[in-house]
Amino acid sequence: MIKGINKKRICKDFDTSVSENRSAIMGLAMLSVMLFHQYFTSVFPFNAFHNFGYWGVDVFLFLSGMGLVRSLGNNSIRIYYLRRFKRILPSCVLCGSVKYLVFLLLGSSVAILKEGLNLGWWSLASLDSWFIHTILVLYAISPLLYFMLRKWALTTFTIIVIALFINGLTIRPLIGFDWTSPLGVLSYTIERTPVFATGMLVSIKGVWINNKMQYSVLFLIVAVGIKLLAKYGLSLYGSQAFINFALTLGMPALVIANIYLIRILPKLIHKSIIFMGNCSLELYLVHGFIFWSLKTVYPVVSPWLLLPTGFLLSFSSAYLCKKFIKKFIS
């Protein structure tokens, strides 16, 4: 058991605490996303992830925002873009190409895969995922965001929040969850920009530290409450915008909760979570395709067999992808 939790130090040295536990936090976020995407079972506690697991993406974007501040502060713009390019492109192309080749070879299973995945020639670069579109846009505009948040933090953040609500009250109700069009890509990116910018702002300004953390906890509770209201048919018009806003301000509290959890995990589980964090991009790129591929034998095969099979195949595929890129490409 990993002991020695110092709650005051974690809250006070938020940036340091996140840096020390970054891989593990990303691993927990990836696990949450994978449990959100698995369809094999919806019994407790898995049904909780079907309602809240997608927030793992927001944790990843928050941490990315924090990390990019260091990168932008210590490197030239050219080096910044080169490092983002080397981190994202090889994994996206390798995973996307293998996935698309398997998709073509499956033949009779194509219809099932197309049912839940936006597969096509664009999959060769993993552009069949909304998340890849979003991080590409956010990484591209990060230098501008970094400059604006340093110079005009409040004004810039206010503009981002206004854009969030305009999108949530107009574009999102119009397109629903369709992210395959340029309008959809724009909508999804606007929806996730506040939490990304908050990560940058926390690292730049050191906000939400010490006595302000209780407000972050309050906003996190509000986000959960709105989501529960929406689940039981009492949602506000444009409720997703309100959820994203509350979750954005509640993200530091959620990250600290993850750090507390990490510190009490058994050693073996802790190492497994770190592994997931180190392969988080590759896991994201492959797990959805593997889960949907297993649907070709569902429900003939027990879901309690398909669930661990899906996770093991995802872990091994992500590991091999990471290993191949490290040895032959990077």
C-alpha positions in Angstrom: 0.0 0.0 0.0 1.3 3.5 -0.9 1.1 5.6 2.3 1.9 9.0 3.4 -1.0 11.2 2.1 -0.4 14.8 3.0 -3.7 16.5 2.1 -2.4 20.0 2.9 0.7 19.5 0.7 -1.3 18.1 -2.2 -3.7 21.1 -2.2 -0.9 23.7 -1.6 1.6 22.3 -4.1 -1.1 21.3 -6.7 1.2 21.7 -9.7 3.9 19.6 -8.1 1.4 16.9 -6.9 0.0 16.6 -10.4 3.5 16.4 -11.9 4.5 13.6 -9.5 1.4 11.6 -10.3 0.7 12.6 -13.9 1.0 9.1 -15.5 -1.2 7.5 -12.8 -3.8 10.2 -13.1 -3.9 9.8 -16.9 -4.1 6.0 -16.3 -7.2 6.4 -14.1 -8.7 8.7 -16.7 -8.1 6.2 -19.5 -9.6 3.4 -17.4 -12.7 5.6 -16.9 -13.0 6.2 -20.6 -12.6 2.5 -21.5 -15.3 1.5 -18.9 -17.6 4.2 -20.4 -17.1 2.7 -23.9 -17.5 -0.9 -22.9 -21.0 -2.2 -23.6 -20.6 -5.8 -22.4 -22.3 -5.2 -19.0 -24.1 -2.4 -17.3 -24.5 -3.8 -13.8 -23.1 -1.9 -10.8 -20.4 -0.4 -10.7 -20.1 -0.4 -14.5 -23.3 1.6 -15.0 -21.7 4.4 -13.0 -19.0 4.7 -15.7 -21.6 4.7 -18.4 -22.9 8.0 -16.8 -19.7 9.6 -15.7 -16.8 7.8 -17.3 -16.6 10.2 -20.2 -15.2 12.8 -17.8 -11.9 10.9 -18.1 -11.4 12.8 -21.3 -11.7 16.1 -19.5 -9.1 15.0 -17.0 -6.7 14.2 -19.8 -7.3 17.6 -21.5 -6.9 19.4 -18.1 -3.5 17.7 -17.6 -2.5 18.4 -21.2 -3.2 22.1 -20.7 -1.0 22.1 -17.6 1.8 20.2 -19.3 1.8 22.4 -22.4 2.4 25.5 -20.3 5.7 24.0 -19.3 6.5 23.0 -22.9 5.7 26.5 -24.2 7.6 28.2 -21.4 10.7 26.2 -21.9 10.9 25.7 -25.7 10.6 27.7 -28.9 7.3 27.4 -30.9 9.1 25.3 -33.5 10.3 22.8 -30.8 6.8 22.8 -29.2 5.1 21.8 -32.5 7.8 19.3 -33.4 7.3 17.5 -30.0 3.5 17.5 -30.4 3.9 16.2 -34.0 6.2 13.3 -32.8 4.0 12.3 -30.0 0.7 12.2 -31.9 1.3 11.5 -35.6 3.2 8.1 -35.4 0.6 6.6 -33.0 -2.3 7.9 -34.9 -1.0 6.6 -38.3 0.2 3.2 -37.0 -2.9 2.4 -34.9 -5.2 3.9 -37.6 -3.6 1.9 -40.5 -3.6 -1.4 -38.6 -7.2 -0.8 -37.5 -8.4 0.1 -41.0 -6.6 -3.0 -42.5 -8.3 -5.3 -40.0 -11.6 -3.5 -40.7 -11.2 -4.3 -44.4 -10.3 -7.9 -43.7 -13.2 -8.6 -41.4 -15.6 -8.6 -44.4 -19.0 -9.7 -42.9 -18.3 -7.7 -39.7 -18.0 -4.4 -41.5 -21.7 -3.5 -41.0 -21.4 -4.1 -37.2 -18.3 -1.9 -37.0 -19.8 0.9 -39.1 -22.8 0.9 -36.7 -20.8 2.6 -34.0 -17.6 3.7 -35.6 -17.0 6.4 -38.2 -14.6 4.2 -40.3 -13.3 5.1 -43.7 -10.1 6.1 -45.4 -9.7 8.9 -42.8 -9.2 6.1 -40.2 -5.6 5.7 -41.6 -4.7 8.7 -39.5 -7.2 7.9 -36.7 -9.4 10.8 -37.7 -12.4 8.5 -37.0 -12.2 9.7 -33.4 -13.7 13.1 -32.3 -11.0 13.3 -29.6 -8.2 13.3 -32.2 -9.8 16.2 -34.0 -10.2 18.1 -30.8 -6.7 17.7 -29.5 -5.2 18.6 -32.9 -7.1 21.9 -32.8 -6.3 22.6 -29.2 -2.6 21.8 -29.6 -2.5 24.0 -32.7 -3.9 27.0 -30.9 -2.1 26.4 -27.6 0.6 29.0 -28.2 -2.0 31.7 -28.9 -4.0 30.5 -25.8 -0.9 30.6 -23.7 -0.1 34.1 -24.7 -3.6 35.4 -24.2 -4.0 33.6 -20.8 -0.8 35.1 -19.6 -1.7 38.7 -20.7 -5.4 38.8 -20.3 -6.4 35.8 -18.2 -9.9 36.8 -17.0 -10.9 38.3 -20.4 -9.7 35.3 -22.3 -11.4 32.8 -20.0 -14.6 34.8 -20.1 -14.6 34.7 -23.9 -14.0 30.9 -23.8 -16.9 30.4 -21.4 -19.3 32.6 -23.5 -18.3 30.5 -26.6 -19.1 27.4 -24.5 -22.7 28.5 -23.8 -23.3 29.8 -27.3 -22.3 26.5 -28.6 -24.3 24.6 -26.0 -27.5 26.5 -26.6 -27.3 26.7 -30.4 -24.9 24.4 -32.2 -25.0 21.4 -29.9 -28.8 21.0 -29.9 -28.8 21.3 -33.7 -26.2 18.6 -34.4 -26.6 16.4 -31.4 -23.7 14.0 -31.0 -22.7 14.2 -34.7 -19.1 15.2 -34.8 -18.3 14.0 -38.3 -19.0 17.3 -40.0 -16.8 20.5 -39.7 -19.5 22.0 -37.6 -19.5 19.0 -35.4 -15.7 19.2 -35.0 -16.0 22.9 -34.1 -18.8 22.2 -31.6 -16.9 19.4 -29.8 -13.7 21.5 -29.7 -15.5 24.5 -28.2 -17.1 22.2 -25.7 -13.8 21.0 -24.4 -11.7 24.2 -24.7 -12.7 25.6 -21.2 -11.3 22.6 -19.3 -8.1 22.6 -21.5 -7.7 26.4 -20.9 -8.3 25.9 -17.1 -5.4 23.4 -17.0 -3.2 26.1 -18.7 -4.5 28.8 -16.3 -3.9 26.7 -13.2 -0.3 26.2 -14.3 0.2 29.8 -15.3 -1.5 31.6 -12.4 -1.6 28.9 -9.7 -5.4 29.5 -9.2 -7.7 27.2 -7.2 -4.9 26.6 -4.6 -5.3 26.6 -0.8 -8.5 28.3 0.3 -10.1 28.3 -3.1 -10.2 24.5 -3.5 -13.6 24.2 -1.7 -15.2 26.2 -4.6 -13.8 23.6 -7.0 -15.4 20.8 -4.9 -18.7 22.7 -5.0 -18.6 23.0 -8.8 -17.8 19.3 -9.1 -20.9 18.5 -7.0 -23.0 20.8 -9.2 -21.7 19.0 -12.4 -22.7 15.6 -10.9 -26.1 17.0 -9.9 -26.9 18.4 -13.3 -25.8 15.1 -14.9 -28.1 13.1 -12.6 -31.0 15.5 -13.3 -30.4 14.9 -17.0 -30.3 11.2 -16.5 -33.7 11.2 -14.9 -35.4 13.4 -17.4 -35.1 16.8 -15.7 -32.4 18.3 -17.8 -32.1 21.9 -18.6 -32.1 23.1 -22.2 -28.4 23.0 -23.2 -27.6 21.1 -20.0 -24.3 19.8 -21.5 -22.9 23.3 -21.5 -23.8 23.8 -17.8 -22.2 20.4 -17.0 -19.0 21.3 -18.9 -18.8 24.7 -17.2 -19.3 23.2 -13.7 -16.9 20.4 -14.5 -14.3 22.8 -15.8 -14.2 24.6 -12.5 -14.5 21.4 -10.5 -11.6 19.7 -12.3 -8.9 20.6 -9.8 -11.0 18.9 -7.1 -11.5 15.8 -9.3 -7.8 15.6 -10.0 -7.0 15.8 -6.3 -9.5 13.0 -5.6 -7.6 10.9 -8.2 -4.3 11.7 -6.4 -5.8 10.5 -3.1 -7.0 7.3 -4.7 -3.6 6.7 -6.4 -1.8 7.0 -3.0 -3.9 4.2 -1.4 -3.9 1.8 -4.3 -2.0 -1.6 -3.9 1.4 -1.5 -5.5 0.5 -3.9 -8.4 -2.7 -2.0 -9.3 -0.7 1.3 -9.0 1.9 0.0 -11.6 -0.9 -1.2 -13.9 -2.5 2.3 -13.7 0.8 3.9 -14.6 1.2 1.6 -17.5 -2.2 2.7 -18.8 -1.2 6.4 -18.3 2.0 5.9 -20.3 0.1 4.3 -23.2 -3.0 6.4 -22.8 -3.0 7.8 -26.4 -2.5 4.4 -27.9 -5.2 2.8 -25.6 -7.6 5.5 -26.7 -6.9 4.8 -30.4 -7.4 1.1 -30.2 -9.9 0.2 -27.5 -13.0 1.4 -29.2 -12.3 -0.6 -32.3 -11.5 -3.8 -30.3 -14.6 -3.4 -28.2 -16.8 -3.1 -31.3 -15.0 -5.9 -33.0 -15.9 -8.2 -30.1 -19.5 -7.3 -30.7 -19.4 -9.7 -33.7 -19.5 -12.6 -31.1 -21.8 -10.9 -28.6 -24.1 -12.1 -27.0 -23.1 -15.6 -28.1 -20.1 -15.4 -25.8 -20.5 -14.4 -22.1 -20.0 -10.7 -21.4 -17.9 -11.6 -18.4 -15.4 -13.2 -20.8 -15.6 -10.5 -23.5 -15.0 -7.7 -20.9 -11.5 -8.9 -19.8 -10.7 -10.1 -23.3 -11.4 -6.6 -24.6 -9.2 -5.0 -22.0 -6.3 -7.4 -22.5 -6.4 -7.0 -26.3 -6.4 -3.2 -25.9 -3.5 -3.3 -23.4 -1.4 -5.6 -25.6 -2.2 -3.7 -28.8 -1.3 -0.3 -27.2 1.9 -1.7 -25.7 3.0 -3.1 -29.0 2.2 0.1 -30.8 4.2 2.1 -28.2 7.1 -0.3 -28.4 7.2 -0.3 -32.2 7.2 3.5 -32.4 9.8 3.9 -29.7 12.2 1.4 -31.4 11.7 2.1 -35.1 10.2 5.6 -35.4 11.0 8.0 -32.6 
